[in-house]
Amino acid sequence: MLRLLLSLLACAVPAWACSVPVFRYALEHWKPDAFEAVVTHRGTLTAEALRSLEESGANLAVRTVVDATAQEPRVSIRFPRTKAELWSGALGEVAPVLDSPARSEIAKRIGEGQSAVWVVLESGDRARDDAAASAIDERLEYLAATLELPRLEAQDIANGLVSVAQEDLRLEFSTLRLSRGDVKEKIFVAMLLGAERGLADSREPMVFPVFGRGRALYALVGDGIRSETIDRAATFLIGKCSCQVKEENPGADLLIAADWEAAVKARSAPLPDLPTLAEIAKSAPVAVTISGDVATATSKAAEPWWRNVAVILGIFALIFAIKSFRR
């Protein structure tokens, strides 16, 4: 009960202020959970041997374990929450586990500004898979024409909750079909089926909306792939981020090698140029002397000169602070 109350409080505090849509807030602020990479080895393990893991760009937490019986360095990749094993094998064979064509395409589309990529995981039954894909495509096309993004509030922009302007937000969905028999996507398929309990036992077609930094919202399975459930997921993704705490939102993070920080910066609105001293001086207040019925302007400062200097320095300090905060 206490944990529930704390969770509700964490979500309720920022709820009134955040006008940023969920998909954009997630891209900018929700760091993906790290999959655990446990490297088992015997003797000394060089930095070169670990480079494929540590420099992959994937959301991994690497740790090493000495095992006197190990014949060669091996690695076990485990899910963040359950710690269930996703894959294990020789350290030299780990590269295809960390990335795949489908995951790279998802990262590319999201980085270009799409709201979400809806991954259609095929069942193997062509008719049912085509029906599921058609249902998704048709409904997303309708929603893209009818849904509206929330209006960004100036205060949220000033507070650094979003780094793009209203006109740079895109309400755009796309789909990506994924075959369970695709050898290059074997790990990705296993990852999706391991995102929720019970999915691995189902042979139904499934749909996973992927957004943010590679977060699968939840699975729509079989008969659950219908207008009502699609609408609910899409409305959540483009709606206001009512709870900024990632863990209190639905979804599971996927293992994807991507530079999300670069993707955010590439699409961020540029900061305005700092004003020059001459521009600031021109905008400084001018004293007005009232004499009889005639008002005349004078360039003589009404305050001591050092006060104007202090004002100018204060303006520069404020601009520098805002720029540093937005970084």
Buried (B, 14 or more C-beta within 10 A) or exposed (E): EEEEEEBEEBBEEBEEBBBBBBBBBBBBBBEBBBBBBBBBBEEEBEEEBBEBBEEBBBBBEBEBEEEEEBEEBBBBBBBBEEEEBBBBEEBEEBEBBBBBEBBEEBBEBBBEBBBBBBBBBBBEEEEBBBEBBEBBBEBBEBBBEEBEBBEBBEEBBEBEBBBBEEEBBBBBBBBBBBBBEBEEBBBBBBBBBBBBEEBEEBEBBBBBBBBBBBBBBBBBBBEBBEEEBBBEBBEBBBBBBBBBEBEEBEBBBBBBBBEBEEBBEEBBBEEEEEBEEEEBEEEEEEEEEEEEEEEEEEEEEEEEEEEBEEEBEEBEEEBEEEEEEBE
